[in-house]
Amino acid sequence: MEKILLVVFGPAPAANSLDFACYLSGMTRSRIKGYFFESSQYADRPVMKQVYGMPYVETIVSGDLPGYETMRRTIEDNIRSFQHTCEEKGIPASAHYVHTPVLDEIITESRFADLIIVDAAASDVPGFEEMPGPFLRDLMIKAQCPVIIAPAGHMPVEEIVFCYDGSPSSYFAMKQFSYLLPELTEARGTVVQVSRSEIPAGEKKQVMDWLSRHFNYTDYVTLKGNPEDELLGYLLTRRYAMVVMGAYSRSMISRFFRHSHADLLIKTLAYPVFITHY
C-alpha cells in the first residue's frame, strides 16, 4: 500500500481518525493525504442557481460570511498541525482543502488512492447527524478504493472479523483486505457467517483453507437469527478487532448502524470497519 486518503469533516481531523491513519501508515509505510472540507451553504464564488425553474446568480459567497477569515485561519493552523504531527511520526503527508464536501472530487481522488480513512463521528457537521449520513453512505458506495471507518479510540488490531454470507462480494472483501494489509495477517482471522441460509460444508472448508494460508490463527463462527442483531451481539464480546464487510452488505451496514441497541458503535465506534466493492 502506498497512499492513504484521510477524509476530514470540519476544520480539523478528529484525533481518533488521525491516530488510526498514522497507525496504518506507519505499519505499511504509506503516505497520507489529508482531505479537509468545511460544510457551508455558500460557494467560494458567485454561482448560477434556479428557483421554480428560473435561473439566478447567488452573489453571496462564503467570504462574505461573519467569521470567515477566522475560520480560514483556524483551518490553515489545523492543516499545519496535521502536517507537523505526521512529520514528527516520520510519515510523509500532504493536505488539500475544499470549502464544501464535494463528493465527486473525493471519489476522483479515491481512484488514485489505495485506501480511504474516514471518521464515523461527524455529527457536529450539519447534515451528518444520521449514521451513516448521506455523504458517508455515498462515499462508501461510490469510492473507487476500500474505505475504513475509523474507530472512536486507537487500539492495536489483534483480530480480523470477516462478515461472510457466501456471496462473491464477501469473499472478495477477504482477499482485498489480505492483499492490501498483509501486515495485519499476524492477527487472528475469524470468519463470521451472517447469512440467513446455511453455507455448504464444502464451501466452508474452502474458505478456511484459503484463510489458513494467510492467517496463523483462524476460526469460523456461525450466527443464528437476524444477521444485524447477531453480528452486533457478537462484536460486543470482541476486543481489538477490525470488521471487514463486502459490497453485499451496504444495506446491512445502514441497518446495522441504526440498530436501536447499537449506541456504543454509533456514538463511539469501537472497531474500525473495512468496506470494499466487488
N, C-alpha and C positions, 0 to 999 in steps of 0.2 A: 504494500500500500504506500502511496506517495503523497496524496493530497486529501486533507480533511477540510470540509466546508462547515464552519461553525455559524449557524444562523442565530442572530442575536435580536431578540424582541426588546424594543426600548433602547435608551441611550447607552446602557452598559450591560455586558454579559452577566448572567447570573453566575454566582461563584461555583455552583454545582456543575453547570454545563461547561464552564471553562476548565474546572479541575478535571472533569472527565475527559474532555478533549485533550488536555495535556497528558493525562494518564495513557490514553491510547496512542497519542503522538510519540511520547517517549518510548513506549513499548515497541512501536512499529517504525520509529524513525521517520515519521511523515511530517510534512509541513502543514500548518494551519492557516486557512484564510478566514478571517472574521468578517461576516456579512452583517453590518449594522443597519437597522432602519428604525424609524420612529413613526408611529401612526399619526396621521393628520388628515382633516377633511379637505385641505387645500394643497394645491401643487406648488412647485417652486417657481412656475412662470404662468402667465395667462393661458388658459386652455379653452377650447370650444366645447360647450355642453348643450344639452337640449332639455327643454321643459315643455310637456304636452306637444312634442313634435316640432317645436320652434327652436332654432339654434340661437345661442347667445354666448358671449365671451365672459368667462369668470375672471374678473380683473383683480379679485382679492387673492393674493399669493401668500405662501407661508411666511415670507419675510415681513409681511405687514402685521403679523400676529404679535400681541404683547408677550414679552419674554422670549422672543425667537432667538435673539443674539445670545442670551444667557444659555438657552437650550443648546445652541450650536457649540458654544464654548465647553459646555459640560460633555457633549458627545466627543468633541476633539480631545478633551482631557482623558476621557474613558478609553478612547482608541489608543492614545499614547500609553495609558496604564496597561491595556491589553497587550500591546507590543512589548512593553517593559517586562511584564510577567512572563511572557513566552521567552524573551531573551534571557532572563535570569535562569530559566529552566533549560536553556540550551536548545530551544525549539524554534526553528525558522518560521516566521509568521508575517502575514500582511493583513491589511484591513481595507474594506470597501464600505462606503456609506451611501445609502439611498434614503430619500426623505420619506417615502411611503413604502409599505410592504408590496413590492412588485413581484408577484409570484412568477410571472413569465421570465423575468430576469434571473431569478434564483434557479428556476428549472433549467434554463440555458447554462448557467454556471455549473449545475449538477452534472451536466453531460461531460464535463472535464474534471470532475472530482471522483474520488474513489468512495467517499463516504460523507454523508451529512450528519451532523450532530445538532439537535435542536432541543430546547428546553420545554418541557411539558407545562410548567407553571408560568403561563403567560397571561394570567387572569387580570393583571394590572394594566394590560394594553386593551383599549376599547375594541370590542368585537371578538375578544379572545376568551371570554368568560366560560364559554361552552367547552367541554372536554370530550373528544378533541374539537377545537374550534374549526370554523370553515377554512381558515388559512392552513392550519396544521393538517387538517384532513386532506385538503387538496395537495399539499406538499407530499404527504405520504403516498398518495395515489399517483401523482404525476412525476415525481422525482426520477431522474434517469440514473440514479445510483442508489445503493442501500441507504436507509435512514435509521439512525439510532436516536430514540427519545432518551435524553439524559436522566439519570436518577436524581432524586432530591438531595442525596448526600453521597459523597465519594466513598467508595469502599472497594477493596480488591475483588475481582471476579474469580470465584472458585468453582462455579457450576454453570454450565450452559443448558438451559431448558428449551428443547426444541418442541414446538407445538406441531403435532403431526396428525393429519386426517386422511392420509393415504393418497392425497392429490399430488400431481406433478409439482405444483407450486410450493407445497410444504417441503417436499424433498429437495427442490431447487434451493430453497432458503437454507437448508442444512449445508448443502455444498457451497453455496456462495459465502456463507459465514466462515466455513472452514478454510476456504481458499483465500479469503480476504484477511482473516485474522488467525493465521496459523499459530501465532504466539499464545493464543488462548486455548489451544488444544491440550495444554497440560492440565486444564481444569476437568472436572467430571462432566461427561456428556450424558444428559438424560433426555430420552425421547418420551414425551407425554402425549399419549393418544387422546385427542379431543373430539374424535368423530363419534356421531351417534350410532353408526353402523360398525360392525366388527371388522377389523383388519385381518385378512387371511394370514395364517400362521407362516406360510412360505414367505410372504412379503415382510413380516416382522423379522424373520431370520435374515433376509437380505439387508434390511435397514440396519440391523445390529452388526452384521458382518462389515458393512461399509463403515459404520461409526467406530467400530473397534480398531479399524485401520488408521483412524485419525485421532482417537482419544484413548488414553491409557486406562481410564476408568469409565465404564458405561453402564446404563440402566435403561429399562423400558417400563413405563408406568401406564396402565390403562385406567382412565377415569370413566365412571358410570354416571349417567344422568345428564343434566343440562351442561353443555360444554363451558359456558361462561361462568356458571356457578361453581362447577367443579374445579375449573382452572384457577379461579380466584382463591378458593379454599386451599388448593394445593400450594399456590405461590406464597400464601401467608405462612406456610410452615417452612419455607426455604430462607436461607440467608446467603448473602454474597452471590446471588445468581444473576445471569443475564438471560432474558427471554427472547427467543427467535421465532418470528412469525413470517409466513409467506404471504403473497398477494391474495391467496384464497381467503384470508381472514380479515379483509378490510372491513366487512360488515361486522364481524365478530369483534374487531378492535373497538369500533364505535360503541357497540352494546356493552363491551367489557368495561370501558372507561366510564360509562354512565350507570354501571351497576349500583343499586341502592346501598349495597354494603361495601362499596369499593372506595370509601373516603380515604383510606390510607394511601391508595395508589393514585387517586385523583388529586388530592391536596399535596401529598408528599410522596411522589412516585419512588417506591422503594427499590425498583430494579430498572436497569437500562433495558430498553426494548428495541430489538433489531428487526427491521421490516424491509423486505425486498420484494422484487417483482419477478414474475416468470415470463 
